[in-house]
């Protein structure tokens, strides 16, 4: 999960613009965005329903906790910018999912891949976490696929395995290289385009930093692509301690507390 947060922070200064390959990983403008907030909201929900890693909780209780923590952290962190529909979802008393195939759900599900030890549960609870905001099956399905890929990398499967898994789950064929999609890649938030781009960046990368740099080099919503590529890369390669420390220091205090809790719970 830290890979998703670090990718978000590293990509945040390059939102909507392409970066040179040798850009600094961290700048004075590097910060956690709504991606980090909502990723940690899902982590809080998991810790609440599984305090001792037990699995005897209902789907409804998990859904309730996801909604509660997304709204709670969303309201607490007032300086974070949210999209119009999602901001409304956070602040209305009774929220309903909206028809969106955006990447928002896929961006927040990486903690689920670390909480369970089988792919079936990972896909199931990623779908539940996605469904609180997304009623569009595309948005939900790509969230399931994203969590599933992180889980497979956590299980140290081959990169070819997750490429095949992604194509089977989504019906999308990954036939182009990063350089081939670069020209037409711009600011977009749809799950099919951005999750696939993040995956291609990861497949061509050699380590965590390389995956994040490749994702950001595409431009567009760079922190989103880097967050997803970073989530995959962390599961396979891990993250350098220095990068972990730098990312942690750029989080809001409330998010630092949540991340520290998660690390203790996960271990």
N, C-alpha and C positions, 0 to 999 in steps of 0.2 A: 504493500500500500504506500509506503514511503516513496517508492518510485514514481507513483502518480502525482504525489504532492511536490516532489522535487522537480519533476518535469513541468508542472504548472508554474512553479516559481521561476525556474530558469527561462521558460518561454514567455513570461508575462511582459517583459519590456519590448518584445518583438511582435506583439499583437497586431495583426493586419499588415505586417511588412516582412520582406525576406531579409534574412541575416546572412552575412558572409560566414564562410565555414569556420573561421577562426574567432568568432565572436566570444567575448568573455562570458563564462558560465553565469556569473553573478555580477550585478551592477547595483548602484544605489537605488535603482527603480525596481529591482527584483522583489516580488511579494506574492503571497498567496492570494488567489482569487476565489470566486465562488466555487471553482472546482475543488480546491482544497477544503473549503468549508463543508461542502456536501459529501465529499469522500469521508471526512471525519464524522459527519452526522450518521452515515451508515455504520461506521465503526462503533459509534456510541450505541446505536440500536442493537448491534450484535452483542456488545458487552453487557447490555441490560438484560437481554433474553437468555444469554449464555454465560452467566457470571463465572461458573466453574467449568465451562466448555460442555455442559450437558446439552443434549439435543431434544429434550422433552418439552418443547414449546410449540404453540399453535401457529399456523400461518397468519392468523388474524392478529395475534399478539405482536409478531414481528412487523407486520405492516403498520400497526398502530405506533410502534416505537420508531420506525423509520419516519413516519409523518411527524411525530412529536419532535424528534431531534432535528430534522430538517427545518421545521418551523422555528424551533427554539434557537438554534445557532444562527439561522437566517435573520431573526429579529435582534439577537444580541449584537451581531457584528454589523453595525449600521453603516460603516464606511465601504462595505463591499458592494460592488455594482452587480445587479441582477437584470436579466432580461425582463421585459414588460410583463409577459404572461406568468413567468415564474415568480416575479415579485408579488404579483396579485395572488398567486397560489399560496405564498408564504403568509400573507397578511390577512386574507379573509378567514372568517371563523370556521367555515365548513368548506374544505377544498375538494375539488373534483379533478380527475385527470383530463387533459386536453388532447386534441388530435394533433400530435406532433411526431415527426420522424427524426427529430433532432438528436444530436449526440449527448444531450444532457444526462440521460439515464446511463449510457455506457461509461460516462466519465466518472461516475461515483461508485461503481460496483466492485472495484478491485479488492476491498477488504473481505468481501464474501469469498473470494478465491482462497484466502488464507484461513478462513474460519471452519471450513469443512474438509473432509478427507475423501470425498467422492464427487465425481463430476455431476451426477444427478442432482445432488443437493445444491451444488454451486449454481447450476442452471436454474433450478427451481426458485431459490431465494433471490437470485439476481432478477428474475422475472417479476417477483413480488415487489422488490425495491424499485424497479422501473415503473411498475403499474400505478404507483401512487401519483405520478405526474403524467404518464404517457398512456393513452388508450389506443394509440396507433401501433399496430402489431410490428411494424418495421422498427420503430424506436425500441420496443421491448425486446424484440428478437436480437438486435445488435448488442443490447446490454447483456443478454444471456451469453452471446458469443464472446463478448469481451471478457467477461468473468471466466468463462470456460477456457479461453486461451491462456489467461494468467495462471489458472489452476494447472493446466497441462505443462506450462513452463516451470511452475513450482515443482511438479513431479518429474522434471528434467527430461521431458519428451524431446524429440528432435524437432527442429524448426519446420521440417517438411510435414510433420504430424499436425502442427497447428495450422499450417496453410491449408491442408486437406480438410481439417475440422472446420475452419472458417468457411471454406467454399461449400461444404456440405450443409452447414447450418444456415447460410445466408443465400445460397444460390448464385453468389457472385464469383466469377473466375478472376483470379489474380494473374494476369498475363503480362502486365507492364512493369517496367523497372521504375525506380524513383525518378530517374532523369526523364523518363518518358511521360510521367504524369506531372512533372514540375511545371511545364509551360502553361497547362490549363488549370492548374490548382490555384484557387483564389480564396477569398474569404467566404467560407461556407460552413454551415453547422449541421448539415444532414448527416445522419449516422452512416449510411452506405459509403459516402465519399470520404469522410474523415476517419472512420474506424479502419477502412481498408488502407488509407494512406499511412496511418500510424503503424499498421501491421507491416506494410512494405518497408518502411524505414527501419523497423526492428529486424526484419528478415535480412536486410543488407548490412546490419550493424555488427560490430565485433565486441562491443561492451556497452555498459549503461550510457556513458557519456556520448559515445558515437551514435547510439540510437536517438538520444535526445537532440543532438546536433543535426542529424539527418532530418528529423521531423521538423525542426524549426526552420531548416533551410528551405522548406517548401513555401513558407509564408502563410498567408491566411490567418486563421485563428490558431496561431503558433502554440500558445500554451495548452490548448486542448489536444492538439496532435501530439505534442511532446509529453503530455500527461499520460496518454494511452500507450505511447511507445515506451515511456519510462516505466510504466507499470509492468509491461511485459519483460523489459530488460532487467528490472530488479529481480524478478522471479527466476531468471536464468543465470544472470551474472553477479547479482548483488550490486551494492553501491559503495564507492570509496568512502571511508569514514569522514574525510575532509568535506566531501560533498554533502553527506548527511548533516554534518554540523552546520555548514553554511546555510542549508535549506531550513533547518530547524530554527536558526536565529532570525530568520525573516518571517516567521509566522507570528500572528497576533498571540498575545499571552493565553487567551482562552483556547486557542488551537494547539498551542504547545502543551497545555495541560492534557487535552484529549489525546494527543499523539503519545505522550509519555505513558498515559494509562493504557493505550493500545499496545505499546511495545511490551509492557509488563504483562498484560493479559495474554498476548500472543505467545510469549515465551514461557 
